[in-house]
Amino acid sequence: MVKNIALIILLVMSFIVQSAFAAQDPTAPLGWINNNSKVRVISQSQLPTLQSIICSDQHCSAILNGTAISLGGSIRGYKLTYLTDNTVTLSRGSKKWQLALFADNIRIN
């Protein structure tokens, strides 16, 4: 009777151990442990690309990522705060970015 109980306990323990090994990914790198915790991802919005600035008599607008934005407008969380004929200033929170149509350092060979 004792042998039967010991055999049953041994059999049950072998199934538990097998299920623990099956829960691991066999293709994972050696020593890698999956903690299955939720990771909070903080995504940063990419700065819009200045493509063109269009000015009429009294009104200017900028083409940012293919969208026409006038002064005070916003795109992807960035607000257009200042606009000239070749630069724009975008702000988001307390930070500001100045985008120019042309590079300041043009090299001529």
C-alpha distances in whole Angstrom, upper triangle without the diagonal:
4,5,5,6,9,10,11,13,14,15,17,18,20,22,23,25,26,28,29,31,32,34,36,39,39,43,43,45,43,42,43,41,42,42,43,45,48,51,55,57,61,63,67,69,71,75,77,80,83,85,88,91,93,96,99,102,100,96,94,90,88,85,82,79,81,82,85,85,88,88,86,83,80,78,74,74,77,81,84,86,89,91,93,95,93,90,87,85,82,80,77,76,78,78,81,81,85,84,88,89,90,89,91,91,93,93,96,97
4,5,5,6,8,10,11,12,14,15,16,18,20,21,23,24,26,27,29,30,32,34,37,37,41,41,43,40,40,41,39,40,40,41,43,46,49,53,55,59,61,65,67,70,73,75,78,82,83,87,89,91,94,97,100,98,94,92,88,86,84,80,77,80,80,84,83,86,87,84,82,78,76,72,72,75,79,82,84,87,89,92,93,91,88,85,83,80,78,75,74,76,76,79,79,82,82,85,87,88,87,89,89,90,91,94,94
4,6,5,6,9,10,10,12,14,15,16,19,20,21,22,25,26,27,29,31,33,36,35,39,39,41,39,38,39,38,39,39,40,43,46,49,52,55,58,60,64,67,69,72,74,77,80,82,86,88,90,93,96,99,97,94,91,88,85,83,79,76,79,79,83,83,86,86,84,81,78,75,71,72,75,78,81,84,86,88,91,92,90,87,85,83,79,78,74,74,75,75,78,78,82,81,84,86,87,85,88,87,89,90,92,93
4,5,5,6,9,10,10,12,14,15,17,19,20,21,23,25,26,27,29,31,34,34,38,39,40,38,38,39,37,38,38,39,41,44,47,51,53,57,59,63,65,67,71,73,75,79,80,84,86,89,92,94,97,96,92,89,86,83,81,78,75,77,78,81,81,84,84,82,80,76,73,70,70,73,77,80,82,85,87,89,91,88,86,83,81,78,76,73,72,74,74,77,77,80,80,83,84,85,84,87,87,88,89,92,92
4,5,5,6,9,10,11,12,14,16,17,18,20,21,23,25,26,28,30,33,33,37,37,39,37,36,37,35,36,36,36,39,42,45,48,51,54,57,60,63,65,69,71,73,77,79,82,84,87,90,92,95,93,90,87,84,81,79,75,73,75,76,79,79,82,82,80,77,74,71,67,68,71,74,78,80,83,84,87,88,86,83,81,79,75,74,70,70,72,72,74,75,78,78,81,82,84,82,85,85,86,87,90,91
4,5,5,6,9,10,11,12,14,15,16,18,20,21,23,24,26,28,31,31,35,35,37,34,34,35,33,34,34,35,38,41,44,47,50,53,56,59,62,64,67,70,72,76,77,81,83,86,89,91,94,93,89,86,83,80,78,74,72,74,75,78,78,81,81,79,76,73,70,67,67,70,73,77,79,81,83,86,87,85,82,80,78,74,73,69,69,70,70,73,73,77,77,80,81,82,81,83,83,84,85,88,88
4,5,5,6,9,10,11,13,14,15,17,19,20,21,23,25,27,30,29,33,34,35,33,33,34,33,33,34,35,37,41,43,47,49,53,55,59,61,63,67,69,71,75,76,80,82,85,88,91,94,92,88,86,82,79,77,73,71,73,74,77,77,80,81,78,76,72,70,66,67,69,73,76,78,81,82,85,86,84,81,79,77,74,72,69,69,70,70,73,73,76,76,79,80,81,80,82,82,83,84,87,87
4,5,5,6,9,10,11,13,14,16,17,19,20,21,23,26,29,29,33,33,35,33,33,33,31,32,32,33,35,38,41,45,47,51,53,57,59,61,65,67,69,73,74,78,80,83,86,88,91,90,86,83,80,77,75,71,69,71,71,75,75,78,78,76,73,70,67,64,64,67,71,74,76,79,80,83,85,82,79,77,75,72,70,67,66,68,68,71,71,74,74,77,78,79,78,81,81,82,83,86,86
4,5,5,6,9,10,11,12,14,16,17,19,20,22,24,27,27,31,31,33,31,30,31,29,29,29,30,33,36,39,42,45,48,51,54,57,59,63,65,67,71,73,76,78,81,84,87,90,88,84,81,78,75,73,70,67,69,70,73,73,76,76,74,71,68,65,62,62,65,68,72,74,77,78,81,82,80,77,75,73,70,68,64,64,66,66,68,69,72,72,75,76,77,76,79,79,80,81,84,84
4,6,5,6,9,10,11,12,14,16,17,19,20,22,25,25,29,29,31,29,28,29,28,28,29,30,33,36,39,42,44,48,50,54,56,58,62,64,66,70,72,75,78,80,83,86,89,87,84,81,77,75,72,69,66,69,69,73,73,76,76,74,71,68,65,61,62,65,68,71,74,76,78,80,82,79,77,74,72,69,68,64,64,66,65,68,68,71,71,74,75,76,75,77,77,79,79,82,83
4,5,5,7,9,10,11,13,15,16,17,19,21,24,24,28,28,30,29,28,29,27,28,29,29,32,35,38,42,44,47,49,53,55,57,61,63,65,69,70,74,76,79,82,85,88,86,82,80,76,73,71,68,65,67,68,71,71,74,75,73,70,67,64,60,61,64,67,70,73,75,77,80,81,78,76,73,72,68,67,63,63,65,65,67,67,71,70,73,74,75,74,77,76,78,79,81,82
4,5,5,6,9,10,11,13,15,16,17,20,23,23,27,27,29,28,27,28,26,26,26,27,29,32,35,39,41,45,47,50,53,55,59,61,63,67,68,72,74,77,80,82,85,83,80,77,74,71,69,65,62,65,65,69,69,72,72,70,67,64,61,58,58,61,64,68,70,73,74,77,78,76,73,71,69,66,64,61,60,62,62,65,65,68,68,71,72,73,72,75,75,76,77,80,81
4,5,5,6,9,10,11,13,14,16,18,21,21,25,25,27,25,24,25,23,24,24,25,28,31,34,37,39,43,45,49,51,53,57,59,61,65,67,70,73,75,78,81,84,82,79,76,72,70,68,64,61,64,64,68,68,71,71,69,66,63,60,56,57,60,63,66,68,71,73,76,77,74,72,69,67,64,62,59,59,61,60,63,63,66,66,69,70,72,70,73,73,74,75,78,78
4,5,5,6,9,10,11,12,15,16,19,19,23,23,25,23,23,24,22,23,24,25,28,31,34,37,39,43,45,48,51,53,56,59,61,64,66,69,72,75,78,80,84,82,78,75,72,69,67,63,60,63,64,67,67,70,71,69,66,62,60,56,57,59,63,66,68,71,72,75,76,74,71,69,67,64,62,59,59,61,60,63,63,66,66,68,69,70,69,72,71,73,73,76,77
4,5,5,6,9,10,11,13,15,18,18,22,23,25,24,24,24,22,22,23,23,26,29,32,35,38,41,43,47,49,51,55,57,59,62,64,67,70,72,75,78,81,80,76,73,70,67,64,61,58,60,61,65,65,68,69,66,64,60,57,54,55,57,61,64,66,69,70,73,74,72,69,67,65,62,61,57,57,59,59,61,61,64,64,67,68,69,68,70,70,72,72,75,76
4,5,5,6,9,10,11,13,17,18,21,21,24,22,22,22,19,19,20,20,23,26,29,33,35,39,41,44,47,49,52,54,57,60,62,66,68,70,73,76,79,77,74,71,68,65,63,59,56,59,59,63,63,66,66,64,61,58,55,52,52,55,58,62,64,67,68,71,72,70,67,65,63,59,58,55,54,56,56,59,59,62,62,65,66,67,66,68,68,70,71,74,74
4,5,5,6,9,10,12,15,15,19,19,21,19,19,19,17,18,19,20,23,26,29,32,34,38,40,43,46,48,52,54,56,60,61,65,67,70,73,76,79,77,74,71,67,64,62,59,56,58,59,63,62,65,66,64,61,58,55,51,52,55,58,61,63,66,67,70,71,69,66,64,62,59,57,54,54,56,55,58,58,61,61,64,65,66,64,67,67,68,69,72,72
4,5,5,6,9,10,13,13,17,18,20,19,19,19,18,18,19,20,23,26,29,32,34,38,40,43,45,47,51,53,55,59,60,63,66,69,72,75,78,76,73,70,66,63,61,57,54,57,58,61,61,65,65,63,61,57,54,50,51,54,58,61,63,66,67,69,70,68,65,63,62,58,57,54,54,56,55,58,57,60,60,63,64,65,64,66,66,67,68,71,71
4,5,5,6,9,12,13,17,17,20,19,19,18,17,16,17,17,21,23,26,30,32,35,37,41,43,45,48,50,52,56,58,61,64,66,69,72,75,73,70,67,63,61,58,55,52,54,55,59,59,62,62,60,58,54,51,48,49,51,55,58,60,63,64,67,68,66,63,61,59,56,55,51,51,53,53,55,55,58,58,61,61,63,62,64,64,66,66,69,70
4,5,5,7,11,12,16,15,17,16,16,15,13,13,14,15,18,21,24,27,29,33,35,38,41,43,47,49,51,55,56,60,62,65,68,71,74,72,68,66,62,59,57,53,51,53,54,57,57,60,61,59,56,53,50,46,47,50,53,56,58,61,62,65,66,64,61,59,57,54,52,49,49,51,50,53,53,56,56,59,60,61,60,62,62,63,64,67,68
4,5,6,9,9,13,13,15,14,14,14,13,13,15,16,20,23,25,28,30,33,35,38,41,42,46,48,50,54,55,59,62,64,67,70,74,72,68,65,62,59,57,53,50,53,54,57,57,60,61,59,57,53,50,46,47,50,53,56,59,61,62,65,66,63,61,59,57,54,53,50,50,52,51,53,53,56,55,58,59,60,59,61,61,62,63,66,66
4,5,8,8,12,13,16,15,16,15,14,14,16,16,19,22,24,28,29,33,34,38,40,41,45,47,49,53,54,57,60,63,66,69,72,70,67,64,60,57,55,51,48,51,52,55,56,59,60,58,55,51,48,45,46,49,52,55,58,60,61,64,65,62,60,58,56,53,52,49,49,51,50,52,52,55,54,57,58,59,58,60,60,61,62,65,65
4,7,9,12,12,15,15,15,13,12,10,12,12,16,18,21,24,26,29,31,34,37,38,42,44,46,50,51,55,57,60,63,66,69,67,64,61,57,55,52,49,46,48,49,53,53,56,57,55,52,48,45,42,43,45,49,52,54,57,58,61,62,59,57,55,53,50,49,45,46,48,47,49,49,52,51,54,55,56,55,58,58,59,60,63,64
4,6,9,8,11,11,11,10,9,8,11,12,15,18,20,23,25,28,30,33,35,37,41,43,45,48,50,53,56,59,62,65,68,66,63,60,56,53,51,47,45,47,48,52,52,55,56,54,51,47,45,41,42,44,48,51,53,56,57,59,60,57,55,53,51,48,47,44,45,46,45,48,47,50,50,52,53,54,53,55,55,57,57,60,61
4,5,5,9,10,11,10,10,9,12,13,16,18,19,23,24,27,28,31,34,35,39,40,42,46,47,51,54,56,60,62,66,64,61,58,54,51,49,45,42,44,46,49,50,53,54,52,49,46,43,39,40,43,46,49,52,54,55,57,58,55,53,51,50,47,46,43,44,46,44,46,45,48,47,50,51,52,51,53,53,54,55,57,58
4,6,8,9,11,11,12,12,16,16,20,22,23,26,27,30,31,34,36,37,41,43,44,48,49,53,56,58,62,65,68,67,63,60,57,53,51,47,44,47,48,52,52,56,56,55,52,49,45,42,43,45,49,52,54,56,57,59,60,57,55,53,52,49,48,46,46,48,47,49,48,50,49,52,52,53,52,54,54,55,55,58,58
4,7,9,12,10,12,12,16,17,20,22,22,25,25,28,29,32,34,34,38,40,41,45,46,49,52,55,59,62,65,64,60,57,54,50,48,44,41,44,45,49,49,53,54,53,50,46,43,39,41,43,47,49,52,54,54,56,57,54,52,50,49,46,46,43,44,46,44,46,45,47,46,49,49,50,48,51,50,51,52,54,55
4,6,8,7,9,9,13,14,17,19,19,22,22,26,27,29,32,32,36,38,40,43,45,48,51,54,57,60,64,62,59,56,52,49,46,43,40,43,44,48,48,51,52,51,48,44,41,38,39,41,45,47,50,51,52,54,55,52,50,48,47,44,44,41,42,43,42,44,43,45,44,47,48,48,47,49,49,50,50,53,53
4,6,6,9,11,14,16,18,20,20,23,23,26,27,30,32,33,36,38,40,43,45,49,51,54,58,61,64,63,59,56,53,49,47,43,41,44,45,49,49,52,52,51,49,45,42,39,40,41,45,47,50,51,52,54,55,52,50,48,47,44,44,41,42,43,41,43,42,45,44,46,47,48,46,48,47,49,49,52,52
4,6,9,12,15,17,20,22,22,25,26,29,30,32,35,36,39,42,43,47,48,52,55,58,61,64,67,66,63,59,56,53,50,47,44,47,49,52,52,55,55,54,52,48,45,42,43,44,48,50,52,54,55,57,58,55,53,51,50,47,46,44,44,45,44,46,45,47,47,49,50,51,49,51,50,51,52,54,54
4,6,10,12,15,17,20,20,24,24,27,29,31,35,35,39,41,43,47,48,52,55,58,61,64,67,66,62,59,56,53,50,47,44,47,49,52,52,55,55,53,51,48,45,41,42,43,47,50,52,54,55,57,58,55,52,51,49,46,45,43,43,44,42,45,44,47,47,49,50,51,49,51,50,52,52,55,55
4,7,10,12,14,17,17,20,21,24,26,28,31,32,36,38,40,44,45,49,52,55,58,61,64,62,59,56,53,49,47,44,41,44,45,49,48,51,52,50,48,44,41,38,38,40,44,46,48,50,52,54,55,52,49,48,46,43,42,39,40,41,40,42,41,44,44,47,48,48,47,49,48,50,50,53,54
4,6,9,11,14,15,18,20,23,25,28,31,32,36,39,41,44,46,50,52,55,58,61,64,62,59,56,53,50,48,44,41,44,46,49,48,51,51,49,47,44,41,37,38,40,43,46,48,50,52,54,56,53,50,48,46,43,42,39,39,40,39,42,42,45,45,47,49,50,48,50,50,52,52,55,56
4,6,8,11,12,16,17,21,23,26,29,30,34,37,39,42,44,48,50,53,56,59,62,60,57,54,50,47,45,42,39,42,43,46,46,49,49,47,45,41,38,35,35,37,41,44,46,49,50,53,54,51,48,46,44,41,40,37,37,39,38,40,40,43,43,46,47,48,47,49,49,51,52,55,56
4,5,9,10,14,16,20,22,25,28,30,34,37,39,43,45,48,50,53,56,59,62,60,56,53,50,47,46,42,40,42,43,46,45,48,48,46,44,40,38,34,34,37,40,43,45,48,49,52,54,51,48,46,44,41,39,36,35,37,37,39,39,43,43,46,48,49,48,50,50,52,53,56,57
4,7,9,12,15,18,21,24,27,29,33,35,38,41,43,47,49,51,54,57,60,58,54,52,48,45,44,40,38,40,41,44,43,46,46,44,42,38,36,32,32,35,38,42,44,46,48,51,52,50,47,45,43,39,38,34,34,36,36,38,39,42,42,45,46,48,47,49,50,51,53,56,57
4,6,10,12,16,18,22,25,27,31,33,36,40,42,45,47,50,52,55,58,56,52,50,46,44,42,38,36,39,39,42,41,44,44,42,40,36,34,30,30,33,36,39,41,44,46,49,50,48,45,43,40,37,35,32,31,33,33,36,36,40,40,43,45,46,46,48,48,50,52,55,56
4,6,9,13,15,19,22,24,28,30,33,37,39,42,44,46,49,52,54,52,49,46,43,40,39,35,33,36,36,39,38,41,41,38,36,32,30,26,26,29,33,36,38,41,43,46,47,45,42,39,37,34,32,28,28,30,30,33,33,37,37,40,42,44,43,45,46,48,50,53,55
4,6,10,12,16,19,21,25,27,30,34,36,39,41,44,46,49,52,50,46,44,40,38,36,32,31,34,34,37,36,38,38,36,34,30,28,24,24,27,30,33,35,38,40,43,44,42,39,36,34,31,29,26,25,27,27,30,30,33,34,37,39,40,40,42,42,44,46,50,51
4,6,10,13,16,19,22,25,28,31,34,37,38,41,43,46,49,46,43,40,37,35,33,30,28,31,31,34,32,35,35,32,30,27,25,21,21,23,26,30,32,34,36,39,41,39,36,33,31,27,26,22,22,24,24,26,27,30,31,34,36,38,37,39,40,43,45,48,50
4,6,10,13,15,19,21,24,28,30,33,35,37,40,43,46,44,40,37,34,32,30,26,25,28,28,31,30,32,32,30,28,24,22,18,18,21,24,27,29,32,34,36,38,36,33,30,28,25,23,20,20,22,22,24,24,27,28,31,33,35,34,36,37,39,41,44,46
4,7,10,13,16,18,22,25,28,30,32,35,37,40,43,40,37,34,31,29,28,24,22,26,26,28,27,29,29,27,25,21,19,16,15,17,21,24,26,28,30,33,35,33,30,27,25,21,19,16,16,19,18,20,21,24,25,28,30,32,31,33,34,37,39,42,44
4,6,9,12,15,18,21,24,27,29,31,34,37,40,38,34,31,28,25,24,20,19,22,22,25,24,26,26,24,22,19,16,13,13,15,18,21,24,26,28,30,32,30,27,24,22,19,18,15,16,18,17,19,19,22,22,25,27,29,28,30,32,34,36,39,41
4,6,9,12,15,18,21,24,25,28,31,34,37,35,31,28,25,23,21,18,17,20,20,23,21,24,23,22,20,16,14,11,11,12,16,18,20,23,24,27,29,26,23,21,19,15,14,12,13,15,14,15,15,18,18,22,23,25,25,27,28,30,33,36,39
4,6,9,12,15,18,21,22,25,28,31,33,31,28,25,22,19,18,14,13,16,16,19,18,20,20,19,17,13,11,7,8,9,13,15,18,20,21,24,26,24,21,18,16,13,13,10,13,15,13,14,13,16,16,19,21,23,23,25,27,29,32,35,37
4,6,9,12,15,18,20,23,26,29,32,30,27,24,20,17,16,12,11,15,15,18,17,20,20,19,17,14,11,8,10,10,13,15,18,19,20,22,23,21,18,16,15,12,13,12,15,17,14,14,12,14,13,16,18,20,20,22,24,25,28,31,34
4,7,9,13,15,17,20,22,26,29,27,24,20,17,14,13,10,10,13,14,16,14,17,17,17,15,12,10,8,9,8,11,12,15,16,16,19,20,17,15,12,12,9,10,10,14,15,12,11,9,11,10,13,14,17,17,19,21,23,26,29,32
4,7,9,12,14,17,20,23,26,24,21,18,14,11,10,6,6,10,10,12,11,14,15,15,13,10,8,8,10,8,11,11,14,15,15,17,18,16,13,11,11,9,11,12,16,17,14,13,10,11,9,12,13,15,16,19,21,23,26,28,31
4,6,9,12,15,18,22,25,24,21,17,14,10,8,5,5,9,10,12,12,15,16,17,15,13,11,11,13,11,13,12,15,15,14,16,16,13,12,11,12,11,14,15,19,20,17,15,11,11,8,10,10,12,14,17,19,19,22,25,28
4,6,8,12,15,18,21,21,17,14,11,7,6,5,7,9,10,10,11,13,14,16,14,13,12,13,15,12,13,11,14,13,12,12,12,10,9,8,10,10,14,16,20,21,18,15,11,10,7,7,7,10,12,15,18,18,21,24,27
4,7,10,14,17,20,20,17,14,11,8,5,6,7,7,9,10,11,14,16,18,16,15,14,16,18,15,16,14,17,16,13,14,12,11,11,11,14,14,18,19,23,24,21,18,15,13,10,9,7,10,13,16,18,18,21,23,26
4,7,10,13,17,17,14,11,9,6,5,7,10,9,10,9,11,12,14,17,15,16,15,17,19,17,16,14,16,15,11,11,9,8,10,10,13,15,18,21,24,25,22,19,16,14,11,9,7,10,14,16,19,19,22,23,27
4,7,10,13,13,11,7,6,4,6,9,12,11,11,9,10,10,11,15,14,15,15,18,20,17,16,12,14,12,9,8,6,7,8,9,12,14,17,20,24,24,22,19,16,14,11,10,8,11,15,17,20,20,23,25,28
4,7,10,11,8,6,5,6,8,11,14,13,12,9,10,10,12,15,15,17,17,20,22,19,17,14,16,14,10,10,8,9,11,12,15,17,20,23,26,27,25,22,19,17,15,13,12,15,18,20,23,23,26,27,31
4,7,7,6,4,6,9,11,14,18,16,15,12,12,10,12,15,16,18,19,23,23,21,19,15,16,13,10,9,7,10,12,13,16,18,21,24,27,27,26,22,21,18,16,15,14,17,20,21,25,24,28,29,32
4,6,5,6,9,12,14,17,21,19,17,14,14,12,13,17,17,20,22,25,26,23,21,18,18,16,13,12,10,14,16,16,19,21,24,27,30,30,29,26,24,22,20,19,17,20,24,25,28,28,31,32,35
4,6,8,12,15,17,21,24,22,21,17,17,14,15,18,19,22,24,28,28,26,23,19,19,17,14,13,12,16,18,18,21,23,25,29,31,31,30,27,26,23,22,21,20,23,26,27,30,30,33,34,37
4,7,10,14,17,20,23,22,20,16,15,12,12,15,17,20,22,26,26,23,20,17,16,14,12,12,12,15,17,16,18,20,23,26,28,28,28,25,24,22,21,20,20,23,26,26,30,30,34,35,39
4,7,10,14,16,20,18,16,12,11,8,9,12,13,16,19,22,22,20,17,14,14,12,10,10,11,14,15,14,16,18,20,23,25,26,25,22,22,19,19,18,18,21,24,25,29,29,33,34,38
4,7,10,13,16,16,14,10,9,7,8,11,12,15,16,20,20,17,15,11,12,10,7,8,8,11,11,11,13,15,18,21,23,24,23,20,18,16,15,15,14,17,21,22,25,26,29,31,34
4,7,9,13,12,10,6,6,4,7,10,9,12,13,16,17,15,13,10,11,10,8,9,9,11,11,10,12,13,16,19,22,23,21,18,17,15,14,14,13,17,20,22,25,25,29,31,34
4,6,10,9,8,6,5,6,8,11,10,11,11,14,16,13,12,9,11,10,8,9,9,10,9,8,10,11,14,17,20,21,20,16,14,13,11,11,10,14,17,19,22,23,26,28,32
4,7,6,5,4,6,9,11,14,11,12,10,13,15,13,13,11,14,14,11,13,12,12,11,10,13,13,16,18,22,23,21,18,16,14,12,12,11,14,17,20,23,23,26,28,31
4,5,5,6,7,10,12,13,11,10,8,10,12,11,11,10,13,14,12,14,14,13,12,10,12,11,14,15,19,20,18,16,13,13,10,12,11,15,17,20,22,23,26,28,31
4,6,9,10,13,16,16,14,12,9,10,13,12,14,13,17,17,16,18,18,16,15,13,15,13,16,17,20,22,20,18,15,15,13,14,13,16,18,22,24,24,27,29,32
4,7,9,13,16,17,14,13,11,12,16,15,16,15,18,19,17,18,18,17,16,15,17,16,19,20,23,25,23,21,19,18,15,16,14,18,20,23,26,25,28,30,33
4,6,10,13,14,11,10,8,11,14,13,13,12,16,17,15,17,17,17,16,14,16,14,17,18,21,24,22,20,18,18,15,17,16,19,22,25,27,27,31,32,35
4,7,10,12,9,10,10,13,15,13,13,11,14,15,13,15,15,15,15,13,15,14,17,18,22,24,22,20,18,17,15,16,15,19,22,24,27,27,31,32,36
4,7,8,6,7,8,11,13,11,9,8,11,11,10,13,14,15,13,11,12,11,14,15,18,20,19,17,16,15,14,15,15,19,22,24,27,27,31,33,36
4,6,5,8,10,14,14,12,10,7,9,10,9,11,13,14,13,10,12,12,14,16,19,20,19,17,16,15,15,16,16,20,23,24,28,28,32,34,38
4,6,9,11,15,14,12,8,6,6,7,7,10,12,14,12,9,10,10,12,14,17,18,17,15,15,14,14,16,17,20,22,24,27,28,32,34,38
4,7,10,13,12,10,6,5,6,8,10,13,16,17,15,11,11,10,10,12,14,16,16,14,15,15,16,18,19,23,25,26,29,31,34,37,40
4,7,10,10,8,6,6,8,11,11,15,17,18,15,12,12,10,11,12,15,17,16,15,15,15,16,18,19,22,25,26,30,31,34,37,40
4,7,6,5,4,6,9,12,13,16,18,18,16,12,11,9,9,10,12,15,14,13,13,15,15,17,19,22,24,26,29,30,34,36,40
4,5,5,7,8,12,14,15,18,19,19,16,13,12,9,11,10,14,16,15,14,13,15,14,17,18,21,23,25,28,29,32,35,38
4,6,8,11,14,17,18,21,22,21,19,15,14,11,11,10,13,16,15,14,14,16,15,19,20,23,24,26,29,30,33,36,39
4,7,10,12,16,17,21,23,22,19,15,13,10,9,7,9,12,12,12,13,15,16,19,21,24,25,27,29,31,34,37,40
4,7,9,12,14,17,19,18,15,12,10,6,6,5,9,11,10,9,9,12,12,16,18,21,22,23,26,28,31,34,37
4,6,9,11,15,18,17,14,10,8,5,5,6,9,11,11,9,10,12,13,16,18,21,22,24,27,29,32,35,38
4,6,7,11,14,14,11,7,6,5,7,9,12,13,12,10,10,10,11,13,15,18,20,21,25,26,30,32,36
4,7,11,14,14,11,8,6,6,7,10,12,12,11,9,10,10,12,14,16,19,21,21,25,27,30,33,37
4,7,10,11,8,6,5,7,9,13,15,15,13,10,10,9,10,12,14,17,18,19,22,24,28,30,34
4,7,8,6,5,6,9,12,16,18,18,16,13,12,10,10,10,12,15,17,17,21,22,26,28,32
4,6,5,6,9,12,15,19,21,21,19,15,14,11,11,10,10,13,15,15,19,20,24,26,30
4,6,8,12,15,18,22,25,24,22,18,16,13,12,9,9,11,14,15,18,18,22,24,27
4,7,11,14,17,21,24,23,20,17,14,10,9,6,6,8,10,11,15,15,19,21,24
4,7,10,13,17,20,19,17,13,10,7,6,4,6,9,11,11,15,16,20,22,26
4,7,10,13,17,16,14,10,8,6,5,7,9,12,13,14,18,19,23,26,29
4,7,10,13,13,10,7,6,4,6,9,12,14,15,16,19,21,25,28,31
4,7,10,11,8,6,5,6,8,11,14,17,17,19,22,24,27,30,34
4,6,7,6,4,6,9,11,15,17,20,20,21,24,27,30,33,36
4,6,6,7,9,12,14,17,20,23,23,24,27,29,32,36,39
4,6,8,11,15,17,21,24,26,26,27,29,32,35,39,42
4,7,10,14,17,20,23,25,25,25,28,31,34,37,41
4,7,10,13,17,20,22,22,22,24,27,30,34,37
4,7,10,13,17,19,18,19,22,24,28,31,34
4,6,10,13,15,15,16,18,21,24,27,31
4,7,10,12,12,13,16,18,22,25,28
4,7,9,10,11,14,16,20,22,26
4,6,7,9,12,13,17,19,23
4,7,9,12,12,16,18,22
4,6,9,9,12,14,18
4,6,6,10,13,16
4,6,10,12,16
4,6,10,13
4,7,10
4,7
4
